[in-house]
Amino acid sequence: MSNLWETYLRKSLDHGNLLSLSLEITDFCNFNCVHCYKIRESNYMSTDLFERILDEACSLNVTSLSFNGGEPLKHKEINSFIEKALRRGLFVTVLSNGSEIKSIIDRDLLKSQALRWQISLYGSDESSCQEIIRRKGMWNRVIESLELLKETGALASVTLSLLNVSGHDPRIALELIKKMGFRWQLTEIISVRENGDVFPHGYRPSDETIAEFYKYAPIESNLVEECNLPGYACGAGVTTLAIKTNGDVLPCLTVNYFLGNIFENSVKTVLESGKLAEFREMNRIPHDCRQCDFFDFCPRCPGIALMETGRINGVVKENCRIAAIKSKNLVYSEKK
């Protein structure tokens, strides 16, 4: 991560102000991942809605937009959306599965130091990738896109997942990423789907898989954990808001808690609303969690808590399991 990006992220969390908007520009995805919590459709954010959001973001001194999905690169205006945001002086993050970068994204955009890519890498080879995403021939396409990001000097990091899938060894994937020179982060939590379907639970990693990975791969301490965001589980509804393809405003795309609609309520109105204040109170870390011996290792997420327990501040037992394992096996490395 560049010093510019690191400074921006640290300040956004320290001040506790709304500095980022996360946009679901499409809920369509070309992958069909076995562990995904989303119920996918084929909706796309209109250009008019995007430009309306962009204008308000600038008027509110928001400094960053993130493009999410679905797979945001499946939106036909993705290059235009990125260019417009960059021209207005905003930082842009694109969360992508990486399969379409080489074929879709303009090369000049990749060189921008105000544009950052967060790529999800599923599996550790073609076979395990195919089993996870339920699509053929995508592993090489993602690797080629990562090579292009490296070649162009693009800002990028890679997200790995711990999954109970035959033949998948996240340590192999990690070595590949490290050789390419990318920073990485890990997703350990597998939740129910938005409709309550527990099918993804079958892909949760075993205790042994989690322990072995963390023994193998010391990680840099989490930037969010080092910043001052007192009492909150995360920055959802505090430093960031999310907007769906239809204009619905949420604290985060993972947190299905309706705050308003951009066609009826401006972002400024949402920020001043009692509904957002209520959410912020619910998003405070539960007392029992703050007293837990494993608190510093907990991958807590209010969106997953809501899906798993029906409560934003609910305690997810899977988080407790992972936190206990991490406390015994995780080693922090020195920051470079």
Secondary structure, 3 states (H helix, E strand, C coil): CCHHHHHHHHHHHHHCCCCEEEEECECCCCCCCCCCCCCCCCCECCHHHHHHHHHHHHHCCCCEEEEECCCHHHCCCHHHHHHHHHHCCCEEEEEECCCCHHHHCCHHHHCCCCEEEEEEECCCCHHHHHHHHCCCCCHHHHHHHHHHHHHHCCEEEEEEECCCCCCCCHHHHHHHHHHHCCEEEEECCCCCCCCCCCHHHHHCCCHHHHHHHHHHCCECCCHHHHCCCCCECCCECCCEEEECCCCEEECECCECCCCEECCCCCHHHHHCCHHHHHHHHHCECCHHHHCCCCHHHCCCCHHHHHHHHCCCCCCCHHHHHHHHHHHHHCCECCCC
